[in-house]
Amino acid sequence: TQSESQLTDSKIACSSRFVTELRAVLIGRQHCGKTSVINTILETRTEAEGDEDVKREGFIDGRRVSLVETPGWWKTFSLSDLSNLSKQQLVRRISLISPGPHAVLIVIRADSAFTDPDGRFLDEYVELLGPNVWTHTLVIFTRGDLIKTEVIEQRIQEEGSALKRLIEKCENKYHVFNNSNHHDRTQVEELFNKIEGIVRKNNGNNQELISPQSNSPDHQQGYKMARLAKSVPEGQGCPGCKT
């Protein structure tokens, strides 16, 4: 209806002026730089990655920013190597952001190769979060100080590369981070602008991670895991899976 259309247009217009709250989750393998990204965004200096640090919040440039760090995995892992408990803890971590994240940030080291097995693992892992998750995803390349942006762009454009396929699934949304320069707020503001673009494109909606209405077997499995995750104490289990 016209009134609903006007309401949506107003919501988008409001988002385009300024988003006052941003919620995001960070996904990536071990030692990819998730904690460094959060430190740079929130201007903090947390060194250890413990269970008490999985959700961190702050007010940045007038925005309330909530960030959740999900468990990492070893580079050699396939999805079959992760136990159901590990997957439950992934869902549990993300459920800490209510009603859900605006963005899912896939963190990859710019100075590390991204292979076909890496791509297949991420495809399956990210899709545990819901069938529409890719409209909310953005790739963050860490260690941007060690490799030129032009080199990253060249790797992305390589025909048939796993990295190119991932970026295309993320609708060509990516950002390069220099984690060694915590005082460079320009890169943080640019990241916020890209996340706000995700918010606008999704009409201000967050990613609804788990829904019992989906008929997808994988999504139904995710819904069951989400229910089970409520009974899993944080920090218990997760063999081979580490923050």
N, C-alpha and C positions, 0 to 999 in steps of 0.2 A: 504494500500500500504506500501511498504518498507519504503519510506520517512516519511509517517505518523507515522509508528511504531518507527522509529528512533527518531522522534520529541517527541513522548510520552515518550520513554525511557529516553531521555535527560531531559525532564521536571521532571520525577520522580527522576532521579539521582540528579538533582539540588535541589529538595525538600529534598532528603535524606541528603544532605550535610548541608543545613541550610535554614530555612524558614525565610525570612526577614520581613514578615507581617503576623500577626495572627488576625483573626476577630472571635469573639464568642459572643453568646447571652446566658444569664443565665435565666433559668426557674425554678420556685419553688414557693411553697406556702409562705404565710406571715411568717416572723421570722425564715426562714430556714437558713439564713446566706449568702444571695447573696451579700449584701454590704460588708460583712467581707471578702468574697472570693476576690472581686475586690480590696479591700484595701490591702490584702496580696499580690496579684499579682503586683499591681502598686505601692506598698509601700506608700500608702496614709492613711489618717486618717479621711475620711469623716464619719460623724456620722448620719446626717439626710438623709433620702431617699426622695428627692424631684424631681420634674419633670426636674429640670436643671441638675440633676446628672444621668439621665438614660443612657447617653452615656459618657464613660470616656476613655481617651486614654493616652498612654505613650510609651516611648522607653525603653524597658527592654532587657538588654544583646544584644543590636544590632538589636532587633526586634521592629517593630512598632506594638503595641498591641492595638486593639480597642475592647471594651467590652460594651455591652448593657444589662441593667437590665430590665427585663420585669415585668409587674404588678403581684403581688402575689394574692393569694386567701385564704379564710378561709379553714381550714382542713375539715370542715363538708360539703363543697360545692360539688355538682355534676355539670357536664357540663351544664345541663339545667338551673342552677342557674345563669350562666353568660349571660348577655345580649349581643345582637349583637354588641352594642357599645363597650363592654369590649373586645370582640374578635377583633373588628376593631383596637382597641388601641394596642393589642398584635402585630398585623401585622404592625401597624404604627411604633411601637418601633423597630421592627426588620428591617424595611426598612431604619432605620437610618444607618445601616451598608451596604454600597454599595461596590460591586454588590451583596453582601450576605455574611452570616457567613460561616467560615470554619467549625465551630463546634457549636453544641447546647449542652450546659452544664446544665444537670438536677441536681438541688441542693436539697439534702435531709439531714436532721439532723441525724447523726449517733446514737444519743441517743433517737430517737423517733421511735415508731413502724410504719411500712409501711404495710398498710392493703390492702385487695382486692379492696375496694372502692377507695383507693388512686391510686392503679394500673390502674383501669378502667378509672378514671378521667385523669390521665397522658397520657394514651394511646390516648384518644380522643383529648386531648388538644394539645399534641405534633404533632399529625397528621394534625392539622389545618395548619401546616407549609409546608405541601407537602407530597406526597406519598413516597418519597425516604429519608425522614428525618432521619430514624434510622441509616443509614450509617454514619451520621454526629454526632450522639449523644454520650455523655459520662456522667456518673453519678459522681457527686462530693459529698462525704459524709463530712459534716461539723461537728464540735465539736469532731474531731478525738482525741482530748486530753482527752475526758471524757470516751472513750470506746476503748478497745484494738482492734487492727486490726484483731486479730484472731477471736474475737467475731463477727465482721462485716462479715468476710469470712464465719463463721459458719452459720450466718443468711442467707447469700446469697445461701448457698448450701442446705438449707432446702428444701426438695422435695415438689413441688407444691406451694411454697411460692410466694406471689405477688412480693417480692423483687427479687427472682430468675428469675421470668419471665421478669421483667423489665431489669435486667442485661443482660439476653440472647437477648432481643430485641436490646439492645445497643451493641451487639456482644462482650459481656464480657468486655466492657471498663468501668472502674471506677477508682476513685482516692480518697484517704482519706486526708482531710485537717485538720491541726491543726491551727485554726484561732487565738488562743491565743498567738502564737509565730510568729509574723510578720517578725522576723529576719531570720527565717528558709527558705533560698532561695532554698535549695535542693528540697523541695516539689513543689516549683514553677517550677523549671527546669524539674522535672519529669512530671509535668502536661504539660508543653510545648512539651516535647518529645512525649507524648501520642496524643496531638493535631496534631503535625507534622505527626504522624502515620496516623491519619485520612486524612490529606491533601494528603499524598502519596497514600493511598488506593483509594482516589477519583481522582487521577491523577492531583492534584493541583486545582481541581474545588471546588467552594463554593457551598453551598446548595442553589439551586434556589427555593425559597420559594413558589412563586405563578406563575403559568403559565396558560394562557388561552387555551393551547392546550389539557390539560388533560380532559378526558371524565368522570372522577370521580365526582359524585354529590357533595361530601364533598370538593373536590379540587376546583370545580367550585364555590362553596359557598365562599371558601377562596379567590379566585380571585376577586369575587364581593366585598368582605369585604375590600380587599387591595385597590380597587379603591375608595370605600366609605371612607376609613380611611384617605385619603389625605385631606378630608374636615373636619375632626374631630380635633379640637384644642387639643393639648396635655394637659392633666389634667382635661378635661371636662368629666363629666359622670363617667363611669366605676363603677356602683353601686356594692358594696361588693367586689370590686377588688382594691387592693392597691399595690403600689410599695413595 
